[in-house]
Amino acid sequence: MKLRLFKTRRFAEAANKAWICDSELREAFGEMLRGQADNLGGGVWKKRLNQNRHRSIILAKGRHYWVYQLLFAKKDQGNITQSELVWFRSLAKT
């Protein structure tokens, strides 16, 4: 089965404001599949975007579905909190 990649409405709006296009997201997803991302466990991945200025949180939903869930600027937020990580892991399981 083919891999499918989605993005939430909130992520799409944030990516649009940051001038991150779909082709860049697809390229970043390919890099993630090649191991060039941080596996946070439980189906949650963190990937750098936009020349290392932004971070994205990607959820693995099953084996074939992936969702861009959150986009944040590195200057605004260094990392996600432990409670956010737990919440993302629970989202990935459902």
MOPAC internal coordinates of N, CA, C and O (Angstrom, degrees):
PM7 1SCF
backbone

  N    0.0000 0     0.00 0     0.00 0    0    0    0
  C    1.4494 1     0.00 0     0.00 0    1    0    0
  C    1.5268 1   109.75 1     0.00 0    2    1    0
  O    1.2310 1   121.00 1   -35.17 1    3    2    1
  N    1.3041 1   115.69 1   144.83 1    3    2    1
  C    1.4523 1   122.81 1  -178.11 1    5    3    2
  C    1.5335 1   110.99 1   -76.45 1    6    5    3
  O    1.2310 1   120.60 1   -37.06 1    7    6    5
  N    1.3231 1   116.46 1   142.94 1    7    6    5
  C    1.4652 1   121.00 1   175.95 1    9    7    6
  C    1.5257 1   109.43 1   -72.38 1   10    9    7
  O    1.2310 1   120.97 1   -39.35 1   11   10    9
  N    1.3324 1   115.75 1   140.65 1   11   10    9
  C    1.4652 1   120.76 1   178.39 1   13   11   10
  C    1.5186 1   108.76 1  -121.33 1   14   13   11
  O    1.2310 1   121.08 1   -42.89 1   15   14   13
  N    1.3165 1   115.54 1   137.11 1   15   14   13
  C    1.4576 1   122.77 1  -176.25 1   17   15   14
  C    1.5258 1   109.09 1  -120.11 1   18   17   15
  O    1.2310 1   120.71 1   -51.12 1   19   18   17
  N    1.3269 1   116.24 1   128.88 1   19   18   17
  C    1.4602 1   122.39 1  -178.79 1   21   19   18
  C    1.5230 1   109.29 1  -125.87 1   22   21   19
  O    1.2310 1   121.15 1   -12.87 1   23   22   21
  N    1.3306 1   115.41 1   167.13 1   23   22   21
  C    1.4634 1   121.07 1   172.28 1   25   23   22
  C    1.5260 1   107.78 1  -140.63 1   26   25   23
  O    1.2310 1   121.10 1   -35.16 1   27   26   25
  N    1.3201 1   115.50 1   144.84 1   27   26   25
  C    1.4566 1   119.88 1   178.82 1   29   27   26
  C    1.5286 1   109.23 1   -75.20 1   30   29   27
  O    1.2310 1   120.80 1   -16.68 1   31   30   29
  N    1.3149 1   116.07 1   163.32 1   31   30   29
  C    1.4660 1   120.24 1   179.28 1   33   31   30
  C    1.5299 1   110.32 1   -61.43 1   34   33   31
  O    1.2310 1   120.80 1   136.82 1   35   34   33
  N    1.3116 1   116.07 1   -43.18 1   35   34   33
  C    1.4730 1   120.14 1  -179.96 1   37   35   34
  C    1.5347 1   110.88 1   -62.68 1   38   37   35
  O    1.2310 1   120.68 1   137.91 1   39   38   37
  N    1.3299 1   116.30 1   -42.09 1   39   38   37
  C    1.4579 1   120.08 1   177.76 1   41   39   38
  C    1.5276 1   110.10 1   -63.34 1   42   41   39
  O    1.2310 1   120.25 1   136.00 1   43   42   41
  N    1.3319 1   117.12 1   -44.00 1   43   42   41
  C    1.4644 1   121.23 1  -178.84 1   45   43   42
  C    1.5249 1   111.17 1   -60.72 1   46   45   43
  O    1.2310 1   120.28 1   138.47 1   47   46   45
  N    1.3237 1   117.06 1   -41.53 1   47   46   45
  C    1.4639 1   120.61 1   178.30 1   49   47   46
  C    1.5268 1   111.15 1   -64.76 1   50   49   47
  O    1.2310 1   120.42 1   136.49 1   51   50   49
  N    1.3319 1   116.80 1   -43.51 1   51   50   49
  C    1.4666 1   120.56 1   179.44 1   53   51   50
  C    1.5287 1   110.89 1   -65.80 1   54   53   51
  O    1.2310 1   120.16 1   139.84 1   55   54   53
  N    1.3308 1   117.30 1   -40.16 1   55   54   53
  C    1.4663 1   120.92 1   179.22 1   57   55   54
  C    1.5240 1   110.53 1   -65.58 1   58   57   55
  O    1.2310 1   120.51 1   141.08 1   59   58   57
  N    1.3115 1   116.64 1   -38.92 1   59   58   57
  C    1.4572 1   120.69 1   178.39 1   61   59   58
  C    1.5294 1   110.57 1   -63.02 1   62   61   59
  O    1.2310 1   120.06 1   137.00 1   63   62   61
  N    1.3182 1   117.50 1   -43.00 1   63   62   61
  C    1.4692 1   121.22 1   178.70 1   65   63   62
  C    1.5250 1   111.71 1   -65.90 1   66   65   63
  O    1.2310 1   120.45 1   148.72 1   67   66   65
  N    1.3327 1   116.74 1   -31.28 1   67   66   65
  C    1.4702 1   121.49 1  -179.07 1   69   67   66
  C    1.5297 1   111.94 1   -89.61 1   70   69   67
  O    1.2310 1   120.25 1  -175.48 1   71   70   69
  N    1.3267 1   117.12 1     4.52 1   71   70   69
  C    1.4562 1   122.91 1   179.74 1   73   71   70
  C    1.5302 1   112.13 1    60.53 1   74   73   71
  O    1.2310 1   120.49 1  -139.96 1   75   74   73
  N    1.3196 1   116.68 1    40.04 1   75   74   73
  C    1.4652 1   122.05 1   176.52 1   77   75   74
  C    1.5226 1   107.31 1  -103.56 1   78   77   75
  O    1.2310 1   120.45 1   -63.98 1   79   78   77
  N    1.3224 1   116.74 1   116.02 1   79   78   77
  C    1.4652 1   120.94 1  -175.13 1   81   79   78
  C    1.5293 1   110.91 1   -91.33 1   82   81   79
  O    1.2310 1   121.14 1   -11.93 1   83   82   81
  N    1.3253 1   115.43 1   168.07 1   83   82   81
  C    1.4609 1   121.08 1  -178.24 1   85   83   82
  C    1.5264 1   112.44 1   -62.31 1   86   85   83
  O    1.2310 1   120.26 1   145.32 1   87   86   85
  N    1.3293 1   117.10 1   -34.68 1   87   86   85
  C    1.4668 1   118.85 1   179.63 1   89   87   86
  C    1.5300 1   110.86 1   -64.75 1   90   89   87
  O    1.2310 1   120.18 1   143.42 1   91   90   89
  N    1.3258 1   117.26 1   -36.58 1   91   90   89
  C    1.4670 1   120.61 1   176.70 1   93   91   90
  C    1.5289 1   110.56 1   -67.27 1   94   93   91
  O    1.2310 1   120.49 1   142.90 1   95   94   93
  N    1.3350 1   116.67 1   -37.10 1   95   94   93
  C    1.4670 1   120.53 1   177.78 1   97   95   94
  C    1.5268 1   110.85 1   -66.14 1   98   97   95
  O    1.2310 1   120.41 1   138.62 1   99   98   97
  N    1.3332 1   116.82 1   -41.38 1   99   98   97
  C    1.4723 1   119.85 1   177.79 1  101   99   98
  C    1.5245 1   111.09 1   -64.67 1  102  101   99
  O    1.2310 1   120.52 1   139.38 1  103  102  101
  N    1.3265 1   116.61 1   -40.62 1  103  102  101
  C    1.4674 1   120.59 1   178.16 1  105  103  102
  C    1.5275 1   110.71 1   -63.62 1  106  105  103
  O    1.2310 1   120.46 1   136.78 1  107  106  105
  N    1.3270 1   116.72 1   -43.22 1  107  106  105
  C    1.4678 1   121.21 1   178.59 1  109  107  106
  C    1.5238 1   110.69 1   -64.23 1  110  109  107
  O    1.2310 1   120.35 1   142.79 1  111  110  109
  N    1.3279 1   116.93 1   -37.21 1  111  110  109
  C    1.4625 1   120.71 1   178.02 1  113  111  110
  C    1.5285 1   110.47 1   -64.20 1  114  113  111
  O    1.2310 1   120.31 1   138.31 1  115  114  113
  N    1.3227 1   117.01 1   -41.69 1  115  114  113
  C    1.4585 1   120.68 1   176.15 1  117  115  114
  C    1.5199 1   112.01 1   -61.47 1  118  117  115
  O    1.2310 1   120.50 1   139.72 1  119  118  117
  N    1.3274 1   116.65 1   -40.28 1  119  118  117
  C    1.4638 1   120.68 1   176.69 1  121  119  118
  C    1.5231 1   110.46 1   -63.81 1  122  121  119
  O    1.2310 1   120.69 1   140.82 1  123  122  121
  N    1.3283 1   116.28 1   -39.18 1  123  122  121
  C    1.4605 1   120.19 1   178.87 1  125  123  122
  C    1.5320 1   110.55 1   -62.49 1  126  125  123
  O    1.2310 1   120.62 1   138.43 1  127  126  125
  N    1.3262 1   116.42 1   -41.57 1  127  126  125
  C    1.4646 1   119.96 1   179.07 1  129  127  126
  C    1.5235 1   111.70 1   -65.27 1  130  129  127
  O    1.2310 1   120.34 1   153.79 1  131  130  129
  N    1.3285 1   116.96 1   -26.21 1  131  130  129
  C    1.4703 1   121.51 1   177.86 1  133  131  130
  C    1.5283 1   112.01 1   -87.20 1  134  133  131
  O    1.2310 1   120.23 1  -174.10 1  135  134  133
  N    1.3298 1   117.17 1     5.90 1  135  134  133
  C    1.4582 1   120.44 1   175.32 1  137  135  134
  C    1.5115 1   115.43 1    93.66 1  138  137  135
  O    1.2310 1   119.80 1  -168.52 1  139  138  137
  N    1.3220 1   117.98 1    11.48 1  139  138  137
  C    1.4600 1   121.07 1  -178.17 1  141  139  138
  C    1.5310 1   110.88 1   -98.52 1  142  141  139
  O    1.2310 1   120.79 1  -129.48 1  143  142  141
  N    1.3208 1   116.09 1    50.52 1  143  142  141
  C    1.4687 1   122.36 1   177.43 1  145  143  142
  C    1.5232 1   107.62 1  -152.59 1  146  145  143
  O    1.2310 1   120.92 1   -12.36 1  147  146  145
  N    1.3124 1   115.85 1   167.64 1  147  146  145
  C    1.4613 1   121.33 1  -179.90 1  149  147  146
  C    1.5197 1   109.44 1   -95.37 1  150  149  147
  O    1.2310 1   120.62 1   -60.85 1  151  150  149
  N    1.3321 1   116.42 1   119.15 1  151  150  149
  C    1.4578 1   121.53 1   175.76 1  153  151  150
  C    1.5237 1   107.48 1   -85.15 1  154  153  151
  O    1.2310 1   120.63 1   -65.94 1  155  154  153
  N    1.3304 1   116.39 1   114.06 1  155  154  153
  C    1.4613 1   121.32 1  -178.78 1  157  155  154
  C    1.5214 1   111.86 1   -91.76 1  158  157  155
  O    1.2310 1   120.20 1  -178.26 1  159  158  157
  N    1.3180 1   117.22 1     1.74 1  159  158  157
  C    1.4579 1   122.22 1   177.77 1  161  159  158
  C    1.5178 1   112.78 1    87.20 1  162  161  159
  O    1.2310 1   121.00 1   -25.95 1  163  162  161
  N    1.3224 1   115.69 1   154.05 1  163  162  161
  C    1.4555 1   121.17 1   176.44 1  165  163  162
  C    1.5131 1   114.18 1    68.19 1  166  165  163
  O    1.2310 1   119.92 1  -154.30 1  167  166  165
  N    1.3213 1   117.76 1    25.70 1  167  166  165
  C    1.4589 1   120.87 1  -179.99 1  169  167  166
  C    1.5203 1   114.05 1    83.25 1  170  169  167
  O    1.2310 1   120.06 1  -163.26 1  171  170  169
  N    1.3276 1   117.50 1    16.74 1  171  170  169
  C    1.4686 1   122.10 1  -179.20 1  173  171  170
  C    1.5294 1   108.59 1  -113.15 1  174  173  171
  O    1.2310 1   120.84 1   -50.84 1  175  174  173
  N    1.3307 1   116.00 1   129.16 1  175  174  173
  C    1.4595 1   122.35 1  -179.71 1  177  175  174
  C    1.5196 1   109.66 1  -126.39 1  178  177  175
  O    1.2310 1   120.74 1   -31.73 1  179  178  177
  N    1.3319 1   116.19 1   148.27 1  179  178  177
  C    1.4648 1   121.98 1   175.14 1  181  179  178
  C    1.5201 1   107.81 1  -118.91 1  182  181  179
  O    1.2310 1   120.77 1   -51.50 1  183  182  181
  N    1.3331 1   116.13 1   128.50 1  183  182  181
  C    1.4623 1   121.52 1  -178.23 1  185  183  182
  C    1.5221 1   109.95 1  -130.22 1  186  185  183
  O    1.2310 1   120.94 1   -43.34 1  187  186  185
  N    1.3186 1   115.80 1   136.66 1  187  186  185
  C    1.4645 1   121.30 1   177.02 1  189  187  186
  C    1.5288 1   109.32 1   -79.89 1  190  189  187
  O    1.2310 1   121.12 1   -38.37 1  191  190  189
  N    1.3420 1   115.47 1   141.63 1  191  190  189
  C    1.4642 1   121.60 1   179.81 1  193  191  190
  C    1.5214 1   110.13 1  -134.09 1  194  193  191
  O    1.2310 1   121.45 1   -12.25 1  195  194  193
  N    1.3242 1   114.82 1   167.75 1  195  194  193
  C    1.4609 1   122.06 1   169.54 1  197  195  194
  C    1.5281 1   111.69 1    55.01 1  198  197  195
  O    1.2310 1   120.91 1  -124.01 1  199  198  197
  N    1.3105 1   115.86 1    55.99 1  199  198  197
  C    1.4678 1   123.00 1   178.49 1  201  199  198
  C    1.5234 1   111.85 1    54.67 1  202  201  199
  O    1.2310 1   121.36 1  -137.25 1  203  202  201
  N    1.3359 1   115.00 1    42.75 1  203  202  201
  C    1.4664 1   123.73 1   174.47 1  205  203  202
  C    1.5319 1   113.50 1    71.05 1  206  205  203
  O    1.2310 1   119.76 1  -163.41 1  207  206  205
  N    1.3416 1   118.05 1    16.59 1  207  206  205
  C    1.4663 1   120.61 1   179.34 1  209  207  206
  C    1.5223 1   112.73 1   -92.18 1  210  209  207
  O    1.2310 1   119.96 1   158.14 1  211  210  209
  N    1.3143 1   117.67 1   -21.86 1  211  210  209
  C    1.4605 1   122.03 1  -178.05 1  213  211  210
  C    1.5268 1   110.30 1  -127.28 1  214  213  211
  O    1.2310 1   121.36 1   -21.99 1  215  214  213
  N    1.3233 1   115.00 1   158.01 1  215  214  213
  C    1.4626 1   122.40 1   175.70 1  217  215  214
  C    1.5217 1   107.91 1  -122.44 1  218  217  215
  O    1.2310 1   120.95 1   -36.91 1  219  218  217
  N    1.3106 1   115.79 1   143.09 1  219  218  217
  C    1.4599 1   120.07 1   175.94 1  221  219  218
  C    1.5200 1   108.83 1  -122.55 1  222  221  219
  O    1.2310 1   121.37 1   -32.27 1  223  222  221
  N    1.3183 1   114.98 1   147.73 1  223  222  221
  C    1.4553 1   122.12 1   173.60 1  225  223  222
  C    1.5192 1   106.64 1  -108.19 1  226  225  223
  O    1.2310 1   120.91 1   -55.11 1  227  226  225
  N    1.3324 1   115.86 1   124.89 1  227  226  225
  C    1.4577 1   122.29 1  -178.67 1  229  227  226
  C    1.5201 1   107.87 1  -117.78 1  230  229  227
  O    1.2310 1   120.72 1   -47.13 1  231  230  229
  N    1.3281 1   116.22 1   132.87 1  231  230  229
  C    1.4606 1   121.62 1   179.20 1  233  231  230
  C    1.5136 1   109.90 1  -106.12 1  234  233  231
  O    1.2310 1   120.73 1   -43.76 1  235  234  233
  N    1.3225 1   116.21 1   136.24 1  235  234  233
  C    1.4603 1   122.31 1   174.10 1  237  235  234
  C    1.5193 1   107.58 1   -92.42 1  238  237  235
  O    1.2310 1   120.85 1   -64.35 1  239  238  237
  N    1.3305 1   115.98 1   115.65 1  239  238  237
  C    1.4629 1   121.20 1  -179.71 1  241  239  238
  C    1.5246 1   107.25 1  -107.48 1  242  241  239
  O    1.2310 1   120.59 1   -81.55 1  243  242  241
  N    1.3250 1   116.48 1    98.45 1  243  242  241
  C    1.4591 1   119.42 1  -174.53 1  245  243  242
  C    1.5161 1   109.50 1    74.08 1  246  245  243
  O    1.2310 1   120.44 1    25.00 1  247  246  245
  N    1.3021 1   116.76 1  -155.00 1  247  246  245
  C    1.4696 1   120.05 1  -178.56 1  249  247  246
  C    1.5205 1   113.11 1   -95.50 1  250  249  247
  O    1.2310 1   120.18 1   162.04 1  251  250  249
  N    1.3240 1   117.25 1   -17.96 1  251  250  249
  C    1.4582 1   119.23 1  -170.53 1  253  251  250
  C    1.5229 1   114.82 1  -120.59 1  254  253  251
  O    1.2310 1   119.57 1   173.17 1  255  254  253
  N    1.3207 1   118.43 1    -6.83 1  255  254  253
  C    1.4593 1   121.56 1  -176.42 1  257  255  254
  C    1.5242 1   110.30 1  -116.64 1  258  257  255
  O    1.2310 1   121.02 1   -48.00 1  259  258  257
  N    1.3165 1   115.65 1   132.00 1  259  258  257
  C    1.4569 1   122.43 1   179.94 1  261  259  258
  C    1.5186 1   108.20 1  -130.06 1  262  261  259
  O    1.2310 1   120.37 1   -39.27 1  263  262  261
  N    1.3322 1   116.90 1   140.73 1  263  262  261
  C    1.4641 1   121.25 1  -175.81 1  265  263  262
  C    1.5291 1   109.68 1  -129.88 1  266  265  263
  O    1.2310 1   121.03 1   -56.87 1  267  266  265
  N    1.3413 1   115.64 1   123.13 1  267  266  265
  C    1.4603 1   120.16 1   168.60 1  269  267  266
  C    1.5194 1   106.44 1   -73.23 1  270  269  267
  O    1.2310 1   120.10 1   -65.92 1  271  270  269
  N    1.3226 1   117.42 1   114.08 1  271  270  269
  C    1.4606 1   122.02 1  -171.35 1  273  271  270
  C    1.5285 1   113.31 1  -101.55 1  274  273  271
  O    1.2310 1   120.07 1   137.26 1  275  274  273
  N    1.3344 1   117.47 1   -42.74 1  275  274  273
  C    1.4677 1   120.56 1  -172.78 1  277  275  274
  C    1.5207 1   109.82 1  -141.66 1  278  277  275
  O    1.2310 1   121.06 1   -38.50 1  279  278  277
  N    1.3200 1   115.58 1   141.50 1  279  278  277
  C    1.4592 1   122.36 1   174.42 1  281  279  278
  C    1.5244 1   107.53 1  -128.50 1  282  281  279
  O    1.2310 1   120.61 1   -50.35 1  283  282  281
  N    1.3229 1   116.44 1   129.65 1  283  282  281
  C    1.4619 1   119.44 1   177.04 1  285  283  282
  C    1.5195 1   109.74 1  -142.15 1  286  285  283
  O    1.2310 1   121.52 1   -29.78 1  287  286  285
  N    1.3256 1   114.70 1   150.22 1  287  286  285
  C    1.4610 1   121.20 1   178.97 1  289  287  286
  C    1.5223 1   109.14 1   -80.60 1  290  289  287
  O    1.2310 1   121.01 1   -41.49 1  291  290  289
  N    1.3003 1   115.67 1   138.51 1  291  290  289
  C    1.4602 1   121.05 1  -179.75 1  293  291  290
  C    1.5290 1   111.20 1   -61.13 1  294  293  291
  O    1.2310 1   120.37 1   145.56 1  295  294  293
  N    1.3243 1   116.91 1   -34.44 1  295  294  293
  C    1.4728 1   120.18 1  -179.04 1  297  295  294
  C    1.5245 1   112.05 1   -70.56 1  298  297  295
  O    1.2310 1   119.97 1   155.44 1  299  298  297
  N    1.3481 1   117.66 1   -24.56 1  299  298  297
  C    1.4637 1   121.40 1  -178.80 1  301  299  298
  C    1.5212 1   113.05 1   -88.96 1  302  301  299
  O    1.2310 1   120.84 1   146.40 1  303  302  301
  N    1.3285 1   115.99 1   -33.60 1  303  302  301
  C    1.4695 1   120.62 1  -175.10 1  305  303  302
  C    1.5209 1   108.02 1  -147.97 1  306  305  303
  O    1.2310 1   120.04 1   -56.74 1  307  306  305
  N    1.3072 1   117.53 1   123.26 1  307  306  305
  C    1.4544 1   121.10 1  -177.70 1  309  307  306
  C    1.5161 1   113.34 1   -70.00 1  310  309  307
  O    1.2310 1   120.89 1   138.85 1  311  310  309
  N    1.3241 1   115.91 1   -41.15 1  311  310  309
  C    1.4588 1   120.63 1  -178.06 1  313  311  310
  C    1.5222 1   108.09 1  -160.58 1  314  313  311
  O    1.2310 1   120.47 1    -7.21 1  315  314  313
  N    1.3135 1   116.70 1   172.79 1  315  314  313
  C    1.4592 1   119.55 1   175.95 1  317  315  314
  C    1.5219 1   108.80 1   -84.02 1  318  317  315
  O    1.2310 1   120.80 1   -25.83 1  319  318  317
  N    1.3178 1   116.08 1   154.17 1  319  318  317
  C    1.4623 1   120.65 1  -179.68 1  321  319  318
  C    1.5237 1   110.11 1   -79.58 1  322  321  319
  O    1.2310 1   120.76 1   -13.26 1  323  322  321
  N    1.3187 1   116.14 1   166.74 1  323  322  321
  C    1.4607 1   120.82 1   178.75 1  325  323  322
  C    1.5292 1   110.72 1   -62.89 1  326  325  323
  O    1.2310 1   120.00 1   140.89 1  327  326  325
  N    1.3266 1   117.60 1   -39.11 1  327  326  325
  C    1.4691 1   119.84 1   179.42 1  329  327  326
  C    1.5289 1   111.14 1   -66.95 1  330  329  327
  O    1.2310 1   120.06 1   143.68 1  331  330  329
  N    1.3391 1   117.49 1   -36.32 1  331  330  329
  C    1.4683 1   120.16 1   175.29 1  333  331  330
  C    1.5224 1   110.57 1   -64.94 1  334  333  331
  O    1.2310 1   120.36 1   139.76 1  335  334  333
  N    1.3267 1   116.91 1   -40.24 1  335  334  333
  C    1.4571 1   120.80 1   178.83 1  337  335  334
  C    1.5247 1   111.13 1   -61.72 1  338  337  335
  O    1.2310 1   120.23 1   136.44 1  339  338  337
  N    1.3200 1   117.16 1   -43.56 1  339  338  337
  C    1.4691 1   120.94 1   177.43 1  341  339  338
  C    1.5214 1   110.12 1   -60.92 1  342  341  339
  O    1.2310 1   120.36 1   137.70 1  343  342  341
  N    1.3269 1   116.92 1   -42.30 1  343  342  341
  C    1.4614 1   121.33 1   179.58 1  345  343  342
  C    1.5272 1   110.93 1   -64.33 1  346  345  343
  O    1.2310 1   119.99 1   136.37 1  347  346  345
  N    1.3473 1   117.63 1   -43.63 1  347  346  345
  C    1.4624 1   120.95 1   178.24 1  349  347  346
  C    1.5285 1   111.29 1   -63.17 1  350  349  347
  O    1.2310 1   120.42 1   140.52 1  351  350  349
  N    1.3232 1   116.81 1   -39.48 1  351  350  349
  C    1.4677 1   119.76 1   177.76 1  353  351  350
  C    1.5243 1   111.28 1   -63.09 1  354  353  351
  O    1.2310 1   120.40 1   140.92 1  355  354  353
  N    1.3343 1   116.85 1   -39.08 1  355  354  353
  C    1.4685 1   119.20 1   178.25 1  357  355  354
  C    1.5274 1   110.39 1   -68.20 1  358  357  355
  O    1.2310 1   119.76 1   144.89 1  359  358  357
  N    1.3232 1   118.06 1   -35.11 1  359  358  357
  C    1.4636 1   120.84 1   175.75 1  361  359  358
  C    1.5222 1   111.14 1   -65.02 1  362  361  359
  O    1.2310 1   120.50 1   140.35 1  363  362  361
  N    1.3172 1   116.65 1   -39.65 1  363  362  361
  C    1.4624 1   120.16 1  -178.85 1  365  363  362
  C    1.5225 1   111.57 1   -66.15 1  366  365  363
  O    1.2310 1   120.20 1   150.03 1  367  366  365
  N    1.3254 1   117.23 1   -29.97 1  367  366  365
  C    1.4648 1   120.59 1  -179.36 1  369  367  366
  C    1.5189 1   112.78 1   -74.52 1  370  369  367
  O    1.2310 1   119.98 1   149.93 1  371  370  369
  N    1.3371 1   117.64 1   -30.07 1  371  370  369
  C    1.4661 1   120.17 1  -176.22 1  373  371  370
  C    1.4970 1   112.85 1   -79.83 1  374  373  371
  O    1.2310 1   120.10 1   180.00 1  375  374  373

